[in-house]
Amino acid sequence: MKNNKSILLIVAISLITAALHLLAGPGYTGPFRPFVTGYLIDLVLPMNLYLLLQVGGRKHFSINTTRIGAAVFTFGFGVLVETLQHFKIDFLGRTYDPWDLLMYAAGVCLGLAIDLRILEPLEKEAGKNQ
């Protein structure tokens, strides 16, 4: 990535994701408990992984290749996790839930939206300044 603002934004999102993961664990008792404990992390972790893959991937591949590769890898990893859980193999969780697949897809889409709406303009700005 050419713009340090893009990297700082992704780091900030990663830190917020980590904080959510710690605060919204199984002991969470706040508002929207079923959504927060069941689906929120399944939404923000794929978004975060997609964005992190943009940082490293764009050093070696084109932007479009990195976007497509990150989206496919991130969703595919989520499908692998849920498939293993379906077959009672504990891997990054224990409970199979087909709705998690929807959250993984939504997380990838959210990451892509952040990429296109926020990161791309920042990267274009950096390209003009070089």
VMD Tcl script that builds the backbone (N, CA, C; Angstrom):
set m [mol new atoms 390]
animate dup $m
set s [atomselect $m all]
$s set {name element resname resid chain x y z} {
  {N N MET 1 A 0.840 -1.162 0.000}
  {CA C MET 1 A 0.000 0.000 0.000}
  {C C MET 1 A 0.892 1.235 0.000}
  {N N LYS 2 A 0.478 2.235 -0.733}
  {CA C LYS 2 A 1.291 3.427 -0.919}
  {C C LYS 2 A 1.052 4.486 0.149}
  {N N ASN 3 A -0.112 4.483 0.740}
  {CA C ASN 3 A -0.472 5.545 1.678}
  {C C ASN 3 A -0.432 5.009 3.110}
  {N N ASN 4 A 0.337 5.662 3.948}
  {CA C ASN 4 A 0.417 5.243 5.347}
  {C C ASN 4 A -0.925 5.373 6.056}
  {N N LYS 5 A -1.778 6.278 5.587}
  {CA C LYS 5 A -3.112 6.419 6.185}
  {C C LYS 5 A -3.916 5.126 6.008}
  {N N SER 6 A -3.750 4.484 4.855}
  {CA C SER 6 A -4.448 3.216 4.605}
  {C C SER 6 A -3.999 2.156 5.606}
  {N N ILE 7 A -2.703 2.071 5.808}
  {CA C ILE 7 A -2.163 1.073 6.730}
  {C C ILE 7 A -2.597 1.381 8.157}
  {N N LEU 8 A -2.544 2.647 8.542}
  {CA C LEU 8 A -2.977 3.035 9.890}
  {C C LEU 8 A -4.453 2.727 10.116}
  {N N LEU 9 A -5.274 2.950 9.098}
  {CA C LEU 9 A -6.699 2.625 9.214}
  {C C LEU 9 A -6.896 1.125 9.419}
  {N N ILE 10 A -6.171 0.313 8.666}
  {CA C ILE 10 A -6.291 -1.139 8.808}
  {C C ILE 10 A -5.799 -1.586 10.181}
  {N N VAL 11 A -4.739 -0.997 10.671}
  {CA C VAL 11 A -4.247 -1.318 12.019}
  {C C VAL 11 A -5.297 -0.935 13.057}
  {N N ALA 12 A -5.912 0.237 12.903}
  {CA C ALA 12 A -6.962 0.665 13.841}
  {C C ALA 12 A -8.144 -0.300 13.815}
  {N N ILE 13 A -8.550 -0.706 12.627}
  {CA C ILE 13 A -9.650 -1.677 12.505}
  {C C ILE 13 A -9.256 -2.995 13.167}
  {N N SER 14 A -8.017 -3.404 12.997}
  {CA C SER 14 A -7.537 -4.648 13.614}
  {C C SER 14 A -7.567 -4.555 15.135}
  {N N LEU 15 A -7.169 -3.416 15.680}
  {CA C LEU 15 A -7.191 -3.238 17.133}
  {C C LEU 15 A -8.623 -3.220 17.667}
  {N N ILE 16 A -9.522 -2.582 16.947}
  {CA C ILE 16 A -10.933 -2.567 17.354}
  {C C ILE 16 A -11.506 -3.979 17.289}
  {N N THR 17 A -11.152 -4.721 16.247}
  {CA C THR 17 A -11.606 -6.109 16.121}
  {C C THR 17 A -11.100 -6.951 17.282}
  {N N ALA 18 A -9.842 -6.771 17.636}
  {CA C ALA 18 A -9.277 -7.518 18.772}
  {C C ALA 18 A -10.001 -7.161 20.064}
  {N N ALA 19 A -10.274 -5.888 20.272}
  {CA C ALA 19 A -10.992 -5.456 21.479}
  {C C ALA 19 A -12.400 -6.041 21.515}
  {N N LEU 20 A -13.078 -6.033 20.365}
  {CA C LEU 20 A -14.417 -6.640 20.306}
  {C C LEU 20 A -14.361 -8.116 20.646}
  {N N HIS 21 A -13.350 -8.781 20.127}
  {CA C HIS 21 A -13.206 -10.215 20.383}
  {C C HIS 21 A -13.040 -10.476 21.879}
  {N N LEU 22 A -12.263 -9.629 22.540}
  {CA C LEU 22 A -12.048 -9.797 23.980}
  {C C LEU 22 A -13.289 -9.419 24.793}
  {N N LEU 23 A -13.933 -8.322 24.422}
  {CA C LEU 23 A -15.073 -7.825 25.189}
  {C C LEU 23 A -16.366 -8.595 24.922}
  {N N ALA 24 A -16.517 -9.118 23.724}
  {CA C ALA 24 A -17.772 -9.770 23.350}
  {C C ALA 24 A -17.636 -11.287 23.350}
  {N N GLY 25 A -16.894 -11.808 24.294}
  {CA C GLY 25 A -16.729 -13.250 24.404}
  {C C GLY 25 A -17.967 -13.917 24.968}
  {N N PRO 26 A -17.857 -15.170 25.345}
  {CA C PRO 26 A -19.012 -15.926 25.836}
  {C C PRO 26 A -19.669 -15.315 27.075}
  {N N GLY 27 A -18.915 -14.534 27.833}
  {CA C GLY 27 A -19.480 -13.935 29.042}
  {C C GLY 27 A -20.199 -12.623 28.813}
  {N N TYR 28 A -20.317 -12.205 27.566}
  {CA C TYR 28 A -20.956 -10.929 27.254}
  {C C TYR 28 A -22.433 -10.960 27.663}
  {N N THR 29 A -22.873 -9.919 28.360}
  {CA C THR 29 A -24.269 -9.857 28.820}
  {C C THR 29 A -24.952 -8.558 28.422}
  {N N GLY 30 A -24.346 -7.780 27.530}
  {CA C GLY 30 A -24.895 -6.489 27.133}
  {C C GLY 30 A -26.006 -6.601 26.109}
  {N N PRO 31 A -26.317 -5.471 25.474}
  {CA C PRO 31 A -27.401 -5.454 24.487}
  {C C PRO 31 A -27.087 -6.324 23.271}
  {N N PHE 32 A -28.146 -6.803 22.649}
  {CA C PHE 32 A -28.048 -7.641 21.446}
  {C C PHE 32 A -27.181 -8.872 21.665}
  {N N ARG 33 A -27.264 -9.460 22.851}
  {CA C ARG 33 A -26.414 -10.585 23.236}
  {C C ARG 33 A -26.404 -11.721 22.211}
  {N N PRO 34 A -27.571 -12.184 21.715}
  {CA C PRO 34 A -27.516 -13.305 20.751}
  {C C PRO 34 A -26.710 -12.971 19.483}
  {N N PHE 35 A -26.879 -11.748 18.982}
  {CA C PHE 35 A -26.132 -11.352 17.787}
  {C C PHE 35 A -24.649 -11.174 18.108}
  {N N VAL 36 A -24.361 -10.491 19.204}
  {CA C VAL 36 A -22.971 -10.189 19.544}
  {C C VAL 36 A -22.184 -11.468 19.810}
  {N N THR 37 A -22.727 -12.378 20.614}
  {CA C THR 37 A -21.985 -13.597 20.947}
  {C C THR 37 A -22.034 -14.630 19.828}
  {N N GLY 38 A -23.057 -14.557 18.983}
  {CA C GLY 38 A -23.190 -15.579 17.948}
  {C C GLY 38 A -22.659 -15.197 16.584}
  {N N TYR 39 A -22.727 -13.893 16.239}
  {CA C TYR 39 A -22.444 -13.538 14.851}
  {C C TYR 39 A -21.496 -12.364 14.641}
  {N N LEU 40 A -21.363 -11.479 15.613}
  {CA C LEU 40 A -20.559 -10.271 15.395}
  {C C LEU 40 A -19.118 -10.602 15.030}
  {N N ILE 41 A -18.496 -11.502 15.757}
  {CA C ILE 41 A -17.107 -11.860 15.464}
  {C C ILE 41 A -17.006 -12.549 14.105}
  {N N ASP 42 A -18.030 -13.331 13.741}
  {CA C ASP 42 A -18.037 -13.989 12.431}
  {C C ASP 42 A -18.176 -12.976 11.299}
  {N N LEU 43 A -18.572 -11.766 11.620}
  {CA C LEU 43 A -18.668 -10.687 10.647}
  {C C LEU 43 A -17.363 -9.876 10.589}
  {N N VAL 44 A -16.844 -9.488 11.752}
  {CA C VAL 44 A -15.692 -8.579 11.756}
  {C C VAL 44 A -14.354 -9.285 11.505}
  {N N LEU 45 A -14.219 -10.542 11.896}
  {CA C LEU 45 A -12.945 -11.230 11.631}
  {C C LEU 45 A -12.679 -11.405 10.129}
  {N N PRO 46 A -13.653 -11.855 9.328}
  {CA C PRO 46 A -13.386 -11.935 7.885}
  {C C PRO 46 A -13.116 -10.560 7.259}
  {N N MET 47 A -13.837 -9.531 7.720}
  {CA C MET 47 A -13.589 -8.183 7.226}
  {C C MET 47 A -12.135 -7.799 7.507}
  {N N ASN 48 A -11.710 -8.068 8.717}
  {CA C ASN 48 A -10.354 -7.720 9.132}
  {C C ASN 48 A -9.310 -8.528 8.354}
  {N N LEU 49 A -9.524 -9.817 8.184}
  {CA C LEU 49 A -8.581 -10.647 7.435}
  {C C LEU 49 A -8.467 -10.160 5.993}
  {N N TYR 50 A -9.605 -9.858 5.373}
  {CA C TYR 50 A -9.584 -9.335 4.003}
  {C C TYR 50 A -8.700 -8.084 3.929}
  {N N LEU 51 A -8.900 -7.158 4.868}
  {CA C LEU 51 A -8.138 -5.905 4.854}
  {C C LEU 51 A -6.653 -6.147 5.115}
  {N N LEU 52 A -6.326 -7.033 6.037}
  {CA C LEU 52 A -4.918 -7.344 6.308}
  {C C LEU 52 A -4.239 -7.959 5.081}
  {N N LEU 53 A -4.967 -8.781 4.358}
  {CA C LEU 53 A -4.398 -9.388 3.152}
  {C C LEU 53 A -4.131 -8.342 2.074}
  {N N GLN 54 A -4.847 -7.230 2.108}
  {CA C GLN 54 A -4.586 -6.157 1.151}
  {C C GLN 54 A -3.209 -5.540 1.382}
  {N N VAL 55 A -2.838 -5.407 2.643}
  {CA C VAL 55 A -1.550 -4.778 2.968}
  {C C VAL 55 A -0.397 -5.599 2.383}
  {N N GLY 56 A -0.386 -6.880 2.654}
  {CA C GLY 56 A 0.703 -7.722 2.172}
  {C C GLY 56 A 0.587 -8.093 0.709}
  {N N GLY 57 A -0.627 -8.334 0.251}
  {CA C GLY 57 A -0.827 -8.820 -1.108}
  {C C GLY 57 A -0.484 -7.820 -2.186}
  {N N ARG 58 A -0.756 -6.559 -1.933}
  {CA C ARG 58 A -0.531 -5.539 -2.965}
  {C C ARG 58 A 0.942 -5.265 -3.221}
  {N N LYS 59 A 1.801 -5.776 -2.355}
  {CA C LYS 59 A 3.240 -5.644 -2.602}
  {C C LYS 59 A 3.695 -6.608 -3.695}
  {N N HIS 60 A 2.920 -7.687 -3.891}
  {CA C HIS 60 A 3.344 -8.745 -4.800}
  {C C HIS 60 A 2.410 -8.957 -5.992}
  {N N PHE 61 A 1.164 -8.494 -5.886}
  {CA C PHE 61 A 0.172 -8.736 -6.934}
  {C C PHE 61 A -0.539 -7.434 -7.279}
  {N N SER 62 A -1.274 -7.455 -8.379}
  {CA C SER 62 A -2.066 -6.282 -8.745}
  {C C SER 62 A -3.199 -6.084 -7.734}
  {N N ILE 63 A -3.774 -4.908 -7.746}
  {CA C ILE 63 A -4.853 -4.593 -6.802}
  {C C ILE 63 A -6.030 -5.537 -7.008}
  {N N ASN 64 A -6.455 -5.733 -8.253}
  {CA C ASN 64 A -7.613 -6.608 -8.505}
  {C C ASN 64 A -7.327 -8.056 -8.135}
  {N N THR 65 A -6.125 -8.530 -8.444}
  {CA C THR 65 A -5.759 -9.898 -8.071}
  {C C THR 65 A -5.767 -10.053 -6.559}
  {N N THR 66 A -5.257 -9.051 -5.867}
  {CA C THR 66 A -5.237 -9.098 -4.403}
  {C C THR 66 A -6.648 -9.075 -3.839}
  {N N ARG 67 A -7.504 -8.243 -4.399}
  {CA C ARG 67 A -8.896 -8.182 -3.930}
  {C C ARG 67 A -9.591 -9.528 -4.108}
  {N N ILE 68 A -9.498 -10.072 -5.302}
  {CA C ILE 68 A -10.175 -11.341 -5.583}
  {C C ILE 68 A -9.574 -12.460 -4.736}
  {N N GLY 69 A -8.254 -12.531 -4.697}
  {CA C GLY 69 A -7.590 -13.576 -3.915}
  {C C GLY 69 A -7.934 -13.492 -2.436}
  {N N ALA 70 A -7.934 -12.279 -1.886}
  {CA C ALA 70 A -8.250 -12.101 -0.468}
  {C C ALA 70 A -9.703 -12.481 -0.179}
  {N N ALA 71 A -10.602 -12.102 -1.061}
  {CA C ALA 71 A -12.018 -12.430 -0.861}
  {C C ALA 71 A -12.239 -13.942 -0.912}
  {N N VAL 72 A -11.667 -14.585 -1.915}
  {CA C VAL 72 A -11.834 -16.036 -2.061}
  {C C VAL 72 A -11.174 -16.775 -0.894}
  {N N PHE 73 A -9.949 -16.387 -0.550}
  {CA C PHE 73 A -9.252 -17.046 0.551}
  {C C PHE 73 A -10.010 -16.884 1.863}
  {N N THR 74 A -10.439 -15.657 2.156}
  {CA C THR 74 A -11.111 -15.384 3.425}
  {C C THR 74 A -12.423 -16.156 3.526}
  {N N PHE 75 A -13.240 -16.104 2.493}
  {CA C PHE 75 A -14.503 -16.844 2.543}
  {C C PHE 75 A -14.243 -18.346 2.555}
  {N N GLY 76 A -13.281 -18.801 1.760}
  {CA C GLY 76 A -12.950 -20.228 1.734}
  {C C GLY 76 A -12.476 -20.734 3.081}
  {N N PHE 77 A -11.693 -19.924 3.793}
  {CA C PHE 77 A -11.240 -20.303 5.129}
  {C C PHE 77 A -12.431 -20.425 6.076}
  {N N GLY 78 A -13.374 -19.500 5.978}
  {CA C GLY 78 A -14.583 -19.575 6.802}
  {C C GLY 78 A -15.398 -20.827 6.505}
  {N N VAL 79 A -15.517 -21.159 5.225}
  {CA C VAL 79 A -16.239 -22.375 4.838}
  {C C VAL 79 A -15.528 -23.606 5.397}
  {N N LEU 80 A -14.211 -23.617 5.333}
  {CA C LEU 80 A -13.438 -24.732 5.900}
  {C C LEU 80 A -13.706 -24.866 7.394}
  {N N VAL 81 A -13.682 -23.761 8.114}
  {CA C VAL 81 A -13.939 -23.784 9.560}
  {C C VAL 81 A -15.315 -24.366 9.848}
  {N N GLU 82 A -16.337 -23.883 9.151}
  {CA C GLU 82 A -17.701 -24.373 9.394}
  {C C GLU 82 A -17.860 -25.831 8.983}
  {N N THR 83 A -17.204 -26.230 7.907}
  {CA C THR 83 A -17.285 -27.623 7.468}
  {C C THR 83 A -16.674 -28.547 8.517}
  {N N LEU 84 A -15.528 -28.178 9.048}
  {CA C LEU 84 A -14.909 -28.991 10.101}
  {C C LEU 84 A -15.805 -29.060 11.335}
  {N N GLN 85 A -16.409 -27.943 11.693}
  {CA C GLN 85 A -17.321 -27.941 12.836}
  {C C GLN 85 A -18.540 -28.810 12.569}
  {N N HIS 86 A -19.010 -28.812 11.337}
  {CA C HIS 86 A -20.153 -29.660 10.975}
  {C C HIS 86 A -19.833 -31.142 11.213}
  {N N PHE 87 A -18.578 -31.513 10.969}
  {CA C PHE 87 A -18.151 -32.891 11.181}
  {C C PHE 87 A -17.571 -33.119 12.574}
  {N N LYS 88 A -17.936 -32.222 13.508}
  {CA C LYS 88 A -17.579 -32.334 14.937}
  {C C LYS 88 A -16.079 -32.255 15.190}
  {N N ILE 89 A -15.370 -31.551 14.328}
  {CA C ILE 89 A -13.946 -31.310 14.532}
  {C C ILE 89 A -13.807 -29.894 15.076}
  {N N ASP 90 A -13.341 -29.784 16.304}
  {CA C ASP 90 A -13.195 -28.472 16.932}
  {C C ASP 90 A -12.028 -27.720 16.300}
  {N N PHE 91 A -12.353 -26.691 15.570}
  {CA C PHE 91 A -11.334 -25.849 14.933}
  {C C PHE 91 A -11.860 -24.425 14.915}
  {N N LEU 92 A -11.258 -23.573 15.729}
  {CA C LEU 92 A -11.680 -22.178 15.868}
  {C C LEU 92 A -13.161 -22.075 16.234}
  {N N GLY 93 A -13.608 -22.994 16.998}
  {CA C GLY 93 A -14.997 -23.021 17.446}
  {C C GLY 93 A -15.492 -24.448 17.504}
  {N N ARG 94 A -16.679 -24.604 18.079}
  {CA C ARG 94 A -17.232 -25.955 18.237}
  {C C ARG 94 A -18.596 -26.139 17.606}
  {N N THR 95 A -19.295 -25.056 17.341}
  {CA C THR 95 A -20.691 -25.164 16.941}
  {C C THR 95 A -20.871 -24.830 15.468}
  {N N TYR 96 A -21.398 -25.777 14.709}
  {CA C TYR 96 A -21.716 -25.525 13.308}
  {C C TYR 96 A -22.985 -24.694 13.234}
  {N N ASP 97 A -22.945 -23.646 12.447}
  {CA C ASP 97 A -24.121 -22.806 12.227}
  {C C ASP 97 A -24.071 -22.301 10.790}
  {N N PRO 98 A -25.009 -22.715 9.955}
  {CA C PRO 98 A -24.969 -22.268 8.561}
  {C C PRO 98 A -25.088 -20.750 8.419}
  {N N TRP 99 A -25.667 -20.081 9.414}
  {CA C TRP 99 A -25.751 -18.616 9.370}
  {C C TRP 99 A -24.365 -17.981 9.453}
  {N N ASP 100 A -23.407 -18.710 10.031}
  {CA C ASP 100 A -22.039 -18.192 10.077}
  {C C ASP 100 A -21.490 -17.965 8.671}
  {N N LEU 101 A -21.875 -18.823 7.733}
  {CA C LEU 101 A -21.425 -18.650 6.352}
  {C C LEU 101 A -21.905 -17.319 5.784}
  {N N LEU 102 A -23.130 -16.950 6.126}
  {CA C LEU 102 A -23.657 -15.656 5.696}
  {C C LEU 102 A -22.857 -14.512 6.327}
  {N N MET 103 A -22.507 -14.671 7.586}
  {CA C MET 103 A -21.713 -13.637 8.265}
  {C C MET 103 A -20.319 -13.530 7.652}
  {N N TYR 104 A -19.717 -14.664 7.278}
  {CA C TYR 104 A -18.406 -14.628 6.624}
  {C C TYR 104 A -18.509 -13.870 5.300}
  {N N ALA 105 A -19.539 -14.179 4.521}
  {CA C ALA 105 A -19.732 -13.495 3.237}
  {C C ALA 105 A -19.970 -11.999 3.451}
  {N N ALA 106 A -20.791 -11.660 4.439}
  {CA C ALA 106 A -21.055 -10.249 4.735}
  {C C ALA 106 A -19.781 -9.546 5.205}
  {N N GLY 107 A -18.951 -10.240 5.975}
  {CA C GLY 107 A -17.691 -9.667 6.433}
  {C C GLY 107 A -16.744 -9.379 5.281}
  {N N VAL 108 A -16.660 -10.305 4.337}
  {CA C VAL 108 A -15.819 -10.087 3.160}
  {C C VAL 108 A -16.363 -8.900 2.354}
  {N N CYS 109 A -17.681 -8.842 2.194}
  {CA C CYS 109 A -18.290 -7.722 1.464}
  {C C CYS 109 A -18.045 -6.396 2.177}
  {N N LEU 110 A -18.112 -6.399 3.492}
  {CA C LEU 110 A -17.838 -5.188 4.255}
  {C C LEU 110 A -16.372 -4.764 4.089}
  {N N GLY 111 A -15.463 -5.719 4.129}
  {CA C GLY 111 A -14.055 -5.419 3.888}
  {C C GLY 111 A -13.834 -4.845 2.499}
  {N N LEU 112 A -14.490 -5.429 1.505}
  {CA C LEU 112 A -14.386 -4.936 0.134}
  {C C LEU 112 A -14.959 -3.523 0.023}
  {N N ALA 113 A -16.078 -3.265 0.705}
  {CA C ALA 113 A -16.675 -1.934 0.686}
  {C C ALA 113 A -15.732 -0.894 1.304}
  {N N ILE 114 A -15.103 -1.244 2.407}
  {CA C ILE 114 A -14.126 -0.336 3.035}
  {C C ILE 114 A -12.957 -0.106 2.078}
  {N N ASP 115 A -12.532 -1.166 1.417}
  {CA C ASP 115 A -11.439 -1.076 0.456}
  {C C ASP 115 A -11.801 -0.113 -0.676}
  {N N LEU 116 A -12.970 -0.291 -1.253}
  {CA C LEU 116 A -13.362 0.508 -2.417}
  {C C LEU 116 A -13.729 1.948 -2.056}
  {N N ARG 117 A -14.382 2.137 -0.921}
  {CA C ARG 117 A -14.892 3.466 -0.556}
  {C C ARG 117 A -13.895 4.316 0.229}
  {N N ILE 118 A -13.021 3.682 0.995}
  {CA C ILE 118 A -12.116 4.448 1.853}
  {C C ILE 118 A -10.665 4.276 1.424}
  {N N LEU 119 A -10.223 3.028 1.280}
  {CA C LEU 119 A -8.807 2.798 0.973}
  {C C LEU 119 A -8.437 3.218 -0.447}
  {N N GLU 120 A -9.293 2.916 -1.409}
  {CA C GLU 120 A -8.963 3.261 -2.793}
  {C C GLU 120 A -8.756 4.765 -2.979}
  {N N PRO 121 A -9.636 5.623 -2.442}
  {CA C PRO 121 A -9.355 7.063 -2.565}
  {C C PRO 121 A -8.051 7.483 -1.872}
  {N N LEU 122 A -7.753 6.868 -0.729}
  {CA C LEU 122 A -6.492 7.184 -0.054}
  {C C LEU 122 A -5.296 6.771 -0.903}
  {N N GLU 123 A -5.406 5.611 -1.535}
  {CA C GLU 123 A -4.314 5.125 -2.379}
  {C C GLU 123 A -4.149 5.988 -3.629}
  {N N LYS 124 A -5.259 6.449 -4.200}
  {CA C LYS 124 A -5.172 7.333 -5.370}
  {C C LYS 124 A -4.535 8.662 -4.991}
  {N N GLU 125 A -4.879 9.139 -3.798}
  {CA C GLU 125 A -4.278 10.379 -3.296}
  {C C GLU 125 A -2.756 10.217 -3.159}
  {N N ALA 126 A -2.332 9.084 -2.645}
  {CA C ALA 126 A -0.895 8.837 -2.494}
  {C C ALA 126 A -0.211 8.733 -3.845}
  {N N GLY 127 A -0.894 8.150 -4.829}
  {CA C GLY 127 A -0.328 8.017 -6.172}
  {C C GLY 127 A -0.115 9.367 -6.838}
  {N N LYS 128 A -1.005 10.320 -6.562}
  {CA C LYS 128 A -0.869 11.668 -7.146}
  {C C LYS 128 A 0.286 12.436 -6.518}
  {N N ASN 129 A 0.559 12.127 -5.241}
  {CA C ASN 129 A 1.600 12.855 -4.524}
  {C C ASN 129 A 3.007 12.327 -4.801}
  {N N GLN 130 A 3.114 11.242 -5.539}
  {CA C GLN 130 A 4.456 10.682 -5.788}
  {C C GLN 130 A 5.026 11.193 -7.072}
}
mol reanalyze $m
mol bondsrecalc $m
mol representation Tube
mol addrep $m
